[in-house]
Amino acid sequence: MKQPGAAAGAPEKRGDIVISRRQLHILVLEADKDVVDITMSMLQELGHYARGETESLAALRAFSESPDEFDLAILEPVMPDVTGLELAARFRRIRRGFPVLLYADGSDASSAERIEAAGLGRVVFKPLTSEELGSAIRETLRLSA
């Protein structure tokens, strides 16, 4: 329910989760199907549409065929075939400034600064709560605007 005095289009807060008033279309790439399912469930809980892929070439094909369909991509940096980092670069060649959130394993913390310094996207570490994921999405969109 919209809070009294809230501006039109302002986020709505339900419990501890802030719900965006705008439904985003998000492409999720993660090798682990269970993580894809959990992430998609959290995104749907936040009010977004999510398309999940477990293969980087399928994600590249989906984005290449309809780059304007997606508002954001959440990518696992370490993937077989084409890495999430390479996908982030390719997505940005197709659609300049496209926002990317890299969803990394916590053991990969040393590369986070290098990834962000290269301008490939914001890095967050698994696991995240729905609230943390929503916050990371808002921050990623804010930085890419």
Summary of the structure (lengths in Angstrom):
residues: 145
radius of gyration: 14.9
end to end distance: 27.7
largest distance: 50.1
contacts: 430
relative contact order: 0.15
helix: 44%
strand: 21%
